[in-house]
């Protein structure tokens, strides 16, 4: 039998799976200025419940790993599923040389992440 913590993670994975199709559409076809508010609105419509922020993130990482890791996908999912994260800014960091792995997106202030990039902007 699974422990209570494992059942909570399974429940969060199903929450991620339910939100994923719409947020993938937003990620692929809308810019961040439109997609982030949509994800935030989804969080505001969730019924209040105790949220284990680490559990939500763990579920997001599990699903994201299966789909091929994408930091912007993880950001949108976190905004939509975590009411606390929905109130935080989203940051995008870019390196001037461009190419693969030259950009990153994250939720909330992270001085170490900001220092790694040549340009950082937020929404």
C-alpha positions as a printed NumPy array, in Angstrom:
array([[  0.   ,   0.   ,   0.   ],
       [  1.251,   3.486,  -0.838],
       [  1.998,   5.9  ,   1.972],
       [ -0.132,   9.02 ,   2.365],
       [  2.659,  11.148,   0.863],
       [  2.733,   8.956,  -2.249],
       [ -1.048,   9.28 ,  -2.675],
       [ -0.695,  13.053,  -2.417],
       [  1.932,  12.973,  -5.171],
       [ -0.308,  10.797,  -7.36 ],
       [ -3.152,  13.294,  -6.827],
       [ -0.838,  16.17 ,  -7.827],
       [  0.317,  14.319, -10.957],
       [ -3.337,  14.012, -12.018],
       [ -3.795,  17.756, -11.391],
       [ -0.807,  18.457, -13.62 ],
       [ -2.152,  16.128, -16.311],
       [ -5.553,  17.885, -16.261],
       [ -4.017,  21.353, -16.624],
       [ -1.371,  20.365, -19.153],
       [ -3.233,  20.38 , -22.512],
       [ -4.567,  23.932, -22.156],
       [ -1.279,  25.254, -20.779],
       [  0.669,  23.557, -23.569],
       [ -1.557,  25.353, -26.053],
       [ -0.815,  28.635, -24.246],
       [  2.917,  27.891, -24.154],
       [  3.094,  27.056, -27.847],
       [  0.761,  29.654, -29.341],
       [  0.588,  32.625, -26.939],
       [  3.387,  34.854, -25.73 ],
       [  4.36 ,  34.93 , -22.057],
       [  2.495,  38.203, -21.523],
       [ -0.757,  36.386, -22.393],
       [  0.008,  32.878, -21.107],
       [  1.151,  33.807, -17.586],
       [ -2.078,  35.681, -16.7  ],
       [ -4.122,  32.735, -17.976],
       [ -2.159,  30.356, -15.746],
       [ -2.506,  32.735, -12.779],
       [ -6.252,  32.931, -13.344],
       [ -6.437,  29.131, -13.277],
       [ -4.795,  29.156,  -9.822],
       [ -7.227,  31.771,  -8.548],
       [-10.144,  29.565,  -9.608],
       [ -8.834,  26.543,  -7.66 ],
       [-10.589,  25.851,  -4.414],
       [ -8.472,  26.743,  -1.401],
       [ -6.702,  23.746,   0.052],
       [ -3.483,  23.193,   1.847],
       [ -0.878,  23.111,  -0.872],
       [  2.433,  21.346,  -0.432],
       [  4.497,  23.5  ,  -2.746],
       [  7.252,  20.903,  -2.964],
       [  4.686,  18.222,  -3.83 ],
       [  3.27 ,  20.324,  -6.645],
       [  6.767,  20.988,  -7.996],
       [  7.704,  17.308,  -7.752],
       [  4.609,  16.321,  -9.738],
       [  5.366,  18.994, -12.347],
       [  8.959,  17.755, -12.716],
       [  7.787,  14.153, -13.112],
       [  5.344,  15.013, -15.896],
       [  7.774,  17.451, -17.529],
       [ 10.518,  14.819, -17.604],
       [  8.251,  12.471, -19.577],
       [  7.397,  15.201, -22.107],
       [ 10.944,  16.483, -22.571],
       [ 12.082,  19.051, -20.067],
       [ 10.971,  22.632, -20.654],
       [ 11.382,  25.296, -17.961],
       [  8.663,  27.531, -19.399],
       [  6.18 ,  24.622, -19.307],
       [  7.088,  24.048, -15.644],
       [  6.585,  27.743, -14.886],
       [  3.112,  27.831, -16.423],
       [  2.104,  24.66 , -14.583],
       [  3.384,  26.016, -11.279],
       [  1.51 ,  29.296, -11.767],
       [ -1.694,  27.402, -12.535],
       [ -1.478,  24.847,  -9.715],
       [  0.073,  26.778,  -6.825],
       [ -1.869,  29.796,  -5.577],
       [  1.237,  31.162,  -3.83 ],
       [  3.361,  30.881,  -6.971],
       [  0.634,  32.601,  -8.982],
       [  1.266,  35.803,  -7.046],
       [  5.024,  35.806,  -7.743],
       [  6.761,  37.282, -10.8  ],
       [  8.007,  35.076, -13.611],
       [ 11.592,  35.659, -14.704],
       [ 13.24 ,  34.927, -18.031],
       [ 17.019,  34.914, -18.329],
       [ 18.902,  35.02 , -21.635],
       [ 22.574,  34.63 , -22.53 ],
       [ 23.893,  36.855, -25.307],
       [ 25.546,  34.06 , -27.313],
       [ 22.187,  32.363, -27.913],
       [ 21.796,  28.747, -28.928],
       [ 20.599,  25.718, -26.947],
       [ 20.46 ,  26.106, -23.185],
       [ 20.975,  29.881, -23.43 ],
       [ 17.715,  30.806, -21.724],
       [ 15.751,  29.851, -18.659],
       [ 12.427,  30.669, -16.993],
       [ 11.618,  30.481, -13.278],
       [  9.084,  31.642, -10.696],
       [ 10.098,  34.102,  -7.976],
       [ 13.318,  35.928,  -7.224],
       [ 16.511,  33.888,  -7.486],
       [ 19.659,  36.022,  -7.296],
       [ 21.916,  33.116,  -8.306],
       [ 19.866,  32.437, -11.44 ],
       [ 19.708,  36.132, -12.314],
       [ 23.501,  36.435, -12.073],
       [ 24.033,  33.681, -14.685],
       [ 22.26 ,  35.554, -17.489],
       [ 23.175,  38.619, -19.545],
       [ 19.567,  39.81 , -19.682],
       [ 16.762,  39.123, -17.228],
       [ 13.193,  40.323, -17.543],
       [ 10.037,  39.566, -15.623],
       [  6.297,  39.545, -16.047]])
